[in-house]
Amino acid sequence: MSVTKKNIVESAPLFGKENYQWMIIGAVIIALGMFLMSGGKNQDPKVFDYKVVYSTTRVTIAPILILLGLVVEVYAIFKKSKA
């Protein structure tokens, strides 16, 4: 019975340090968008305040930040590492 050794080839890591930095930046932007979307609260829970629920921050700025964060994540994944 003969035992053969298989050649083990080391491959370069899939992502470099800069890719991970961009991924963290994208995740922070997405988290900020989610935080802004959660918004504030009404002073009186029995009264519906249109300005608090449908504020510009919740309806416009937060979704734009989330989409921007997703674009940064896609960039981080497809960016070629320098190594």
C-alpha positions in Angstrom: 0.0 0.0 0.0 1.6 3.2 -1.1 0.8 6.6 0.3 1.1 9.6 -2.0 1.4 13.1 -0.9 -0.8 15.6 -2.6 0.7 18.9 -3.5 -0.8 21.7 -1.4 -0.9 25.0 -3.2 -1.3 28.1 -1.1 -3.6 30.6 -2.7 -3.7 34.3 -2.1 -6.4 35.5 0.3 -9.7 36.4 -1.4 -9.8 40.0 0.1 -7.0 42.3 1.1 -6.9 44.7 4.0 -8.2 47.6 1.9 -11.2 45.5 0.8 -12.1 44.8 4.5 -11.8 48.5 5.3 -14.2 49.4 2.5 -16.6 46.6 3.8 -16.5 48.1 7.3 -17.2 51.6 5.9 -20.2 50.2 4.0 -21.5 48.4 7.0 -21.3 51.6 9.1 -23.1 53.6 6.4 -25.9 50.9 6.3 -26.1 50.9 10.1 -26.4 54.7 10.2 -29.2 54.6 7.6 -31.0 52.0 9.7 -30.6 54.1 12.8 -31.9 57.2 11.1 -34.9 55.2 9.7 -35.9 54.1 13.2 -36.3 57.8 13.9 -37.9 59.4 16.9 -41.1 58.8 18.9 -44.3 60.7 19.6 -44.7 62.5 22.8 -48.2 61.0 23.2 -48.5 57.5 21.9 -52.3 58.0 21.4 -51.8 60.9 19.0 -50.5 60.3 15.4 -47.9 62.9 14.5 -47.5 63.0 10.7 -44.3 65.0 10.9 -42.5 62.5 13.1 -43.6 59.4 11.2 -43.1 60.7 7.7 -40.1 63.0 8.3 -37.6 63.7 5.5 -34.9 61.9 7.5 -36.9 58.7 7.7 -38.4 58.7 4.3 -35.6 60.1 2.1 -32.2 60.4 3.7 -32.1 57.0 5.5 -33.0 54.9 2.4 -30.4 56.8 0.3 -27.8 56.1 3.0 -28.7 52.4 3.0 -28.4 52.2 -0.8 -25.1 54.1 -0.7 -23.8 51.6 1.9 -24.8 48.7 -0.4 -23.0 50.4 -3.3 -19.9 50.7 -1.1 -20.2 47.0 -0.2 -20.4 46.0 -3.9 -17.3 48.1 -4.6 -15.4 46.5 -1.7 -16.2 43.0 -3.0 -15.2 43.7 -6.6 -12.1 45.9 -5.9 -8.9 44.1 -6.9 -6.5 43.8 -4.1 -3.0 45.0 -4.7 -1.3 41.8 -3.5 
